Amino acid sequence: MTISKLLNDTEFRVDAYLHSIILFTFLTFFFIFFVSNKTKDLFNNNISNLIHKLDPFTIVIKNNKTARKILTAINFQNLVQLGDKKDEYVEKNNSELIKLLIVVNVLLWLFIFIIIIIIKPYNNINFLQLLIGNLIIFVVVAGIEYLFIIKVAFSYSPIEPSFMSNKLIESIKNKLNN
């Protein structure tokens, strides 16, 4: 079959569209229920590493009277309370993003069902067979994707773990020296 005939084949077009919708739906759920939570965990681990790396710097501050005087003047309780507040922008943005993804998914699925209702009388396409075939493919792809992300993507370190702490320490040293 030539590419031209394939692109004009109704079953192929429906299959491709169905494939795309299942992919988009899979990616939506994968992001909402897995990636967003996993990135929070990774960020928390980076912060924990940063705090651990600051231990030698804490010793230097304890031995420096001026630095100790400056730090004791800071109201850390207020800083902690400020840090505990949820960022309304982040909450609103994330909530709206999830709502948008869900609405787009619903609209895409409605569209495919309308297409099926419209073309079913004129074509001998087994939509259930197309759906099951695509779902089987996506179960396999989802498993591979999950393993790849867990074993490769989340294990990859784009920068050294000490990069953030070194930059912070360097910045504090520069501020104390000036």
C-alpha positions as CSV (number, residue, x, y, z in Angstrom):
1,M,0.0,0.0,0.0
2,T,1.4,3.4,-0.9
3,I,1.7,6.3,1.5
4,S,-1.0,8.2,-0.3
5,K,-3.5,5.3,-0.1
6,L,-2.5,4.7,3.6
7,L,-3.2,8.4,4.5
8,N,-6.6,8.2,2.7
9,D,-7.5,5.0,4.5
10,T,-10.2,5.8,7.1
11,E,-9.2,2.9,9.4
12,F,-5.6,4.0,9.4
13,R,-6.6,7.6,10.3
14,V,-8.9,6.5,13.0
15,D,-6.3,4.2,14.4
16,A,-3.6,6.9,14.3
17,Y,-6.0,9.3,16.1
18,L,-6.9,6.7,18.7
19,H,-3.3,5.9,19.2
20,S,-2.5,9.6,19.8
21,I,-5.4,10.0,22.3
22,I,-4.3,7.0,24.3
23,L,-0.8,8.3,24.3
24,F,-1.9,11.8,25.5
25,T,-4.2,10.2,28.1
26,F,-1.4,8.0,29.3
27,L,1.1,10.9,29.5
28,T,-1.5,13.0,31.4
29,F,-2.1,10.4,34.1
30,F,1.6,9.5,34.2
31,F,2.4,13.2,34.8
32,I,-0.3,13.8,37.4
33,F,0.1,10.7,39.5
34,F,3.8,9.9,39.1
35,V,6.2,12.5,37.6
36,S,4.8,15.5,39.6
37,N,5.3,13.6,42.9
38,K,8.6,12.1,41.9
39,T,10.0,15.6,41.1
40,K,9.0,16.8,44.5
41,D,10.9,13.9,46.0
42,L,14.0,14.7,43.9
43,F,13.8,18.4,44.9
44,N,13.6,17.4,48.6
45,N,16.6,15.1,48.2
46,N,18.6,17.9,46.6
47,I,17.7,20.3,49.5
48,S,18.7,17.6,52.1
49,N,22.0,17.2,50.3
50,L,22.5,21.0,50.3
51,I,21.9,21.2,54.1
52,H,24.3,18.3,54.7
53,K,26.9,20.0,52.6
54,L,26.5,23.2,54.7
55,D,27.8,21.5,57.9
56,P,31.4,22.6,57.4
57,F,30.2,26.2,56.8
58,T,28.2,26.1,60.0
59,I,31.3,25.3,61.9
60,V,33.0,28.4,60.4
61,I,30.1,30.6,61.3
62,K,30.1,29.3,64.9
63,N,33.7,30.3,65.2
64,N,33.2,33.8,63.7
65,K,31.7,36.3,66.3
66,T,30.5,38.7,63.7
67,A,28.8,36.1,61.6
68,R,27.2,34.6,64.8
69,K,26.0,38.1,65.9
70,I,24.4,38.7,62.4
71,L,22.7,35.3,62.4
72,T,21.4,35.6,66.0
73,A,19.8,38.9,65.0
74,I,17.8,37.1,62.3
75,N,14.3,36.1,63.3
76,F,14.4,32.6,62.0
77,Q,10.9,31.8,63.3
78,N,9.4,34.4,60.9
79,L,11.5,32.9,58.0
80,V,10.2,29.4,58.8
81,Q,6.6,30.7,59.0
82,L,7.1,32.5,55.6
83,G,8.5,29.3,54.1
84,D,5.6,27.2,55.4
85,K,3.0,29.2,53.5
86,K,1.8,27.7,50.3
87,D,2.6,29.7,47.3
88,E,-0.8,30.7,45.8
89,Y,0.7,31.1,42.3
90,V,2.2,27.6,42.3
91,E,-1.0,26.0,43.7
92,K,-3.2,27.8,41.2
93,N,-0.9,27.1,38.3
94,N,-0.7,23.4,39.1
95,S,-4.4,23.1,39.7
96,E,-5.2,24.9,36.4
97,L,-2.7,22.7,34.5
98,I,-4.3,19.5,35.8
99,K,-7.8,20.8,35.0
100,L,-6.7,21.7,31.5
101,L,-5.2,18.3,30.9
102,I,-8.4,16.6,32.1
103,V,-10.6,18.8,29.9
104,V,-8.4,18.3,26.8
105,N,-8.5,14.5,27.4
106,V,-12.3,14.5,27.8
107,L,-12.7,16.6,24.6
108,L,-10.4,14.3,22.6
109,W,-12.2,11.2,23.7
110,L,-15.6,12.9,22.9
111,F,-14.3,13.8,19.5
112,I,-13.2,10.2,18.7
113,F,-16.6,8.8,19.9
114,I,-18.4,11.4,17.7
115,I,-16.2,10.3,14.7
116,I,-17.0,6.7,15.4
117,I,-20.7,7.4,15.5
118,I,-20.5,9.4,12.3
119,I,-18.4,7.0,10.2
120,K,-19.5,3.6,11.6
121,P,-22.5,3.3,9.2
122,Y,-20.2,3.9,6.2
123,N,-17.1,1.9,7.1
124,N,-16.5,-1.6,8.2
125,I,-14.1,-0.7,10.9
126,N,-13.9,-2.8,14.1
127,F,-13.3,0.0,16.6
128,L,-13.2,-2.4,19.6
129,Q,-10.4,-4.3,17.9
130,L,-8.5,-1.0,17.2
131,L,-9.0,0.1,20.8
132,I,-7.8,-3.3,22.3
133,G,-4.8,-3.4,20.0
134,N,-3.8,0.1,20.9
135,L,-4.3,-0.6,24.6
136,I,-2.1,-3.7,24.5
137,I,0.7,-1.7,22.7
138,F,0.4,1.1,25.4
139,V,0.6,-1.3,28.3
140,V,3.9,-2.6,26.9
141,V,5.1,1.0,26.1
142,A,4.0,2.2,29.5
143,G,6.0,-0.5,31.2
144,I,9.1,0.3,29.2
145,E,8.6,4.1,29.8
146,Y,8.2,3.6,33.5
147,L,11.4,1.4,33.8
148,F,13.3,3.9,31.6
149,I,12.3,6.8,33.7
150,I,13.0,5.1,37.0
151,K,16.2,3.4,36.1
152,V,17.7,6.0,33.7
153,A,16.1,9.4,33.8
154,F,15.8,9.8,37.6
155,S,19.3,8.3,38.0
156,Y,20.9,10.9,35.7
157,S,22.6,13.8,37.5
158,P,22.9,16.9,35.2
159,I,25.1,18.6,37.8
160,E,27.2,17.5,40.7
161,P,25.2,17.2,44.0
162,S,27.6,19.7,45.5
163,F,27.0,22.4,42.8
164,M,24.1,24.0,44.6
165,S,25.8,24.0,48.0
166,N,29.0,25.3,46.6
167,K,27.2,28.2,44.9
168,L,25.4,29.0,48.1
169,I,28.5,28.8,50.2
170,E,30.5,30.9,47.7
171,S,27.7,33.5,47.7
172,I,27.6,33.7,51.5
173,K,31.4,34.0,51.7
174,N,31.4,36.8,49.1
175,K,28.7,38.6,51.1
176,L,30.6,38.2,54.4
177,N,33.8,39.4,52.8
178,N,32.3,42.5,51.3
